[in-house]
Amino acid sequence: MKKYLLFVILFPIVFNTIADEGMWIPILLKKYKFEDMQKKGFKLTAEDIYSVNQASMKDAVVLFGRGCTGELVSNEGLLLTNHHCGYGSIQAQSTVEHDYLRNGFWAMNKSEELSNPKLSVTFLVRMEDVTSKVLEGINNNVSQEERAAKISKNIAKIKKESSEEKRYSIDIKPFYYGNEYYMFVYEVFKDVRLVGAPPSAIGKFGGDTDNWMWPRHTGDFSVFRIYANKDNQSAEYSPNNVPYKPKKFFPVSLKGVKKDDFTMVYGFPGTTQEYLPSYAIKLLTEVENPHQIKLREVRMRIMNEDMTASPKVRIQYSNKYATVSNYWKKWLGENRGLKRLNAIVKKQEFENKFQEWVKTDSERKNIYGNILPEYKSVYEKLTPYTRIEAYLFEGVMTDEMVKFAGNFKDYQSWKTKSDSLLTPIFTTIRARSRDMFKDFNISTNNRMFSLMLKMYCDSISPEYYPQILKSWNKKYKGNWDNCVSDISSKTIFSSDLNVNSFLENFKNSGIKTLEKDPIFIFYAQIADMYNESILPSVNKYNSKVDSLNRIYMKAQMEFQPERLFYPDANLTLRVTYGKVNDYSPRDGVTYDWFTTLDGIIDKDDSTIYDYDVPARLKELWLKKDYGRYAENGVIKVCFTGSNHTTGGNSGSPVLNGNGELLGLNFDRNWEGTMSDIMYDPDQCRNITLDIRYVLFIIDKFAGAGHLVNEMTIVE
């Protein structure tokens, strides 16, 4: 019996440690993974990766915006990230007359660089394990609500005690589902200017057809610069600001890579859920993903039709479409991958072995014996609400008019406010209105909204209809096109002009106007319905899941004491490493590990927007005018590796064993998108844009060689 139990425990340990899996906290690398990194080809020290006492790689890596990564490549604050990460800024700078999405943009000197008021980059100053402080005064007998309240109080105390010269921002996040906590001290820079971007025919080559796919030929990069005040500190935009002088920036390698070379990705991965029970995966793959996929497909179809028909709509909706399609395709691949891996069955097999281990000890049985049955019960209760939330948040609540109406949710309190108090509120709303309606087409919006209303009513029980939706259904007899056409003609939320006119007359007629507005009524009633009939139950069950996750995570660590458990991604700085590698997606097919400019030319098709290769790029290819960026007369574009990445790693530096920049991480292969839930060493590949292609485009294609001259090039 003892031999059998030993086998049960050890088998999953071996299975989970053979691959290049994991997203590791930098301060723990030396303790857990650094020796393995060295064996696989890393030649520097752990201090070179992360240090608070000297400049290290962490000082050259930034959280770009709210969910990407970027890296410093010069001593003048020059920064590289993905084209899709900079896409919103490029789109915001674009007009029909100056279409930087289609034509690209290159600042030939610093005075031409474009400011981006909503963009910031964030540096990690230091991180610290604060588990004991956060969990102080908490024992196993407190309820989940009491635990959460005490943790919140402790975190507030730590932040207050840790505020450093009010110069930095502080964040404290849970790891291992709340079994550990780490504090992150950040410095945020708010003056970030657009320096360069290739045309979308390069930066988005292959478009949504190639997104999440391999082979890939996308030049997915953009160039920005960080500016600081005269003291090299963060400052709001000012023409007097100067290029930021970083503590560290990456040298750029022209040496390239070959198969099996060591690679390291350093960035801010967003979210993974590697330790979920089978019940959670069942809910994800059978309920949540399928409904979300179906709803996004409808919105994408309408946006695509209207973008194809109108250049103006194409500019207005290009970023919206890319945002919607990105996770639509990811969810498709994720479901496919989890099904291929038989993920639910594998989790169930693990759970059976875990349960056998629990039963062998009375104390364990008392603590952990009910975890899995409780999971089963709570996920069964969550399932119907998950379905409703999909049709709300991927359906009717995606309408831009409805979302904008949310700006007025506190309107009752405005009646008693003085003009001096109302002015900043209205100024904010006017700015939001200007931004929204700049990229708003009423026809496109209404087509999507009518179908979202239809799908909601066709799929959700009437007990979850707000009263106005019942009235519309009856009045228009299910003709949602007529319904939306009518209400959009009566709402103030259909144009910037209407919104501003309403604000100008708010004191006289604002309250009555708002309370009669069909879109505002819909927003208010559906928000009330959700808050009263859905959210309390969702919160109750999610709180129970959170509690179970924390206990189950602790239990898994006890069950497998020799296994190295990396924490799930949570948009904090991580290191992942692996090697350059190919893969076989299916029987009889093997993909090479790199792509070339020749492949771009092969895909050239002027009748398809996503494959219309720019004339200048074809000219360079015909002349073989590659400068110093070719390898044996060939320009390599992208390569694949076994680094474990996820959303947020977009734009991350991909480094060799000497800490030199090899390229920019920008995607995963479609067959490996389930790596957020379950990693497969045979299928999961990160996709990297070769830095030599980046420099080739900057220098030879765009004629912006002055940017390359800023960098430290290693040949």
Secondary structure, DSSP 8 states (H G I E B T S, - for coil): -HHHHHHHHHHHHHHHHSSS---B-GGGHHHHTHHHHHHHT--S-HHHHS-SSS--GGGGEEEETTTEEEEE-STT-EEEE-HHHHHHHHHHH--SSS-HHHH-EE-SSGGG-EE-TT--EEEEEEEEE-HHHHTTT--TTS-HHHHHHHHHHHHHHHHHHH--TTTSEEEEEEEGGGTEEEEEEEEEE-EEEEEEE--HHHHTTTHHHHTT-SS------EEEEEEE-TTS------TT-EE---S----EE-S---TT-EEEEEE------TT--HHHHHHIIIIIHHHHHHHHHHHHHHHHHHHHH-HHHHHHHHHHHHHHHHHHHHHHHHHHHHHHTTHHHHHHHHHHHHHHHHHT-HHHHHHHTTHHHHHHHHHHHHHHHHHHHHHHHTTGGG-HHHHHHGGGTTHHHHTT--HHHHHHHHHHHHHHHHHHHHT--HHHHHHHHHHHHHHHHHHS-GGGS-HHHHHHHHHTTT-HHHHHHHHHHH-GGG-HHHHHHHHHTIIIIIHHHHHH-HHHHHHHHHHHHIIIIIHHHHHHHHHHHHHHHHHHHHHHHHHSTTS-------SS-EEEEEEB--EEEETTEEE-SEEEHHHHHHH--TTSGGG---HHHHHHHHHT--TT--BTTB-EEEEEE-----TT-TT-EEE-TTS-EEEEEEEE-GGGGGGGT---TTT--EEEEEHHHHHHIIIIIT--HHHHHHS-EE-
